[in-house]
Amino acid sequence: MDTFEITLPSSLFPFRLIDVPQFTYGPYRLDNVFRSINSQQRQACVELWLRNGAVASPTMAWERSRQVCYLMTENAGNRLVGVNTLYPDRLVADGPRFWFNRMFIEPQHRSSRLMIVGTAAMLCYARTQLSSEGIPGVLNVNENPKLGRRGMRRIFSRLGYRCQGEQNGQDVWYFEFSSIIIR
């Protein structure tokens, strides 16, 4: 199955299954560490979040580091510049479970399309490795108001997400695993 191609609904990012654990995008390397992150990698995530004020406390950052899906590293210098996380939860107390996704990329690396590639990689990983756990897809609750801009909304749509409305003034986007084609 390693040679099968994974295609998101947009066809923007076809991946091979062998690309999902680690791949290079321009000057960046993305490494999947979901459920296998070591303490040194967790500490690097904590430092990234705290240095940039992305997470409020060292304790919260350390706990959240268990949820990291992809480490996004700058090839030159092997410096961690971003991460995305996955964790199972419910949008409402008695509702179905979803994989929730968060992402943080240092501001100086945000214009590189790294967010789009990191999201596409996470979706492909979740579809191929986690969909058998009975959770039908990924939810993004976009805390960052900049993600509500028209251009960002188009990007989410092109990746295959559907806007489900708002919760507490934040856009909620849903990606259903069945929308990824594996051939």
N, C-alpha and C positions, 0 to 999 in steps of 0.2 A: 504494500500500500504506500510505500515511501515515494513512489513516483507519481501518485495521483495529484491532480491540481485542485486547489481550493480557490473558489472564486466568490468574492462578495457580490451582492446584487449589482453594484456599480461597475464591476469588472475593472476597477481602478488598480487593484492590487492582487493579481493572481499569485498565490504562494504554492510551493510544493510542501508536502508534509515534512520533508527533511529540512525545510527552512524555518519551521515553527520554533524549534528550540533555540536557534541562534541565527541571526542574519545581519548583514551589513546594509546600511542605507546611507549613502554619501559618506560623510565623515563620522558616522555613528555606528555603533554596534548595539544590537538589542539582544539581550540574553534572557531567556525564560527561566525564572527561578521559583515559579509557583509551587508551593508546598515543599520546596527543597532549599530555600534560602538559608545561608549559613550566618553565623553571628557577625562575622566581619562585614558581609553584605548588608545585614540589618543595620549595623552601626553606620555604614556609609549613607543609608537611606535616612536615618535619624539626623545625621549631620546635614544632609541636603535640605530636609524640611525645616530644621531649626535655623540654619544659616539664612534661609529665605523667608522665614516667618510663615511658612505654609501650615504648620501644625503648632498648636498652642503650647504643648509641654513635652519635655523629654519622655515622660511616662507614656503619654498618648502616642507619641511618635514611635516608641519602641513596640508598643502593642500593634499599631497599624503596620509596622514593617513585616509582620507575619503574613499580611495580605498581598504583598508585592507579587505581581505577575511578571512584568518585564523591567529589567534594569536597562536604562538607556545611557550608554557611555560614549564619550567623545574618544575617537580612536587615538588622536594625538594626545598623549598624556594619560590615557586610560582613566579619565575623570568622569564620575557619575554626574549627569546633567538632568536626568529625569527618571521617573518611575510611573508605572500605572499599577493599580491594585484591583483585586476582585474579592468580594466577600458575599456570602449568601445572606439575604435578609428579605423582609417584607416591606412593601410600600405602606400598607395599612395593616394593623394588628391581625386581623382575621383574613387577610388576603393571601394570594399565592406567593411562593418564594421565587426570587429572581437572583441572578448574580448582579451585584451592584459594582459599578466601575468608577474609580476616581483616577485622575492623572495630575501629576505636577511636573512641569518642565521649567527649568530656570528661564527667566525672562529673555536673556540674550540668545536663547536657542529656540524660541517659539516661532520665529518666522521661517524656520527651515522645513516646514511640513512634517516635522517629527511627530507632532500630535496625531496627524492623520495616519501615518505609518504605524505608530504605536497602537492606535486604536484598531486598525485593521489587523495587526498581528494578534492583539488580545482577542478579538472576535474569532479569528481563525483558531487560535489555541482553545478558547472556551468551547467552540463548536465541536472540534475534533476530540478534545480530551475530557470535557466536563458535561456535555449534553446527556450522557448516559446516567447522570446522577439525578435525573428527573426534574431538573430546573430548565424551563423552556427557552430562556434567553437572558439578555443583559439589559439592565436599566441604568440610565445615566440621569441623575438629578443634578442639573447644571447650576452649581453654586456661584460660579463666576458669571457676572452679568454680561461680560464681553462675549460669552458663548451664545447669547441671545441675539446677537447681530445677524442681519439678513444673510451675510456671506457664510457665517458659521452654521446657521440653520441649513443652508444649502449643502454644506459639507456633510453634516449629519445625515441628511436625506440621501445624498449620493452614496454614503457608506451603507445604506440600508436601514437606518433607524427610522422610526415613525414617531412623530411628536404625539404624546398622550395628553398634553395639556400642561397645567401648572400645579405645583404644590408649594404652598407658602411663598408664592411669587417667583418660583424657580421652575424653569422648563424641565419637563420629564420626557425623556426619549427612550423608546423601547426597540431593541433589536431581537428578532425572533430567530433562533438557531436554524429553523427549517428554511430560512431564506438564503443560507449559504449552500452553494452547490459543490459537491465533491465528486470528481470523476477520475 
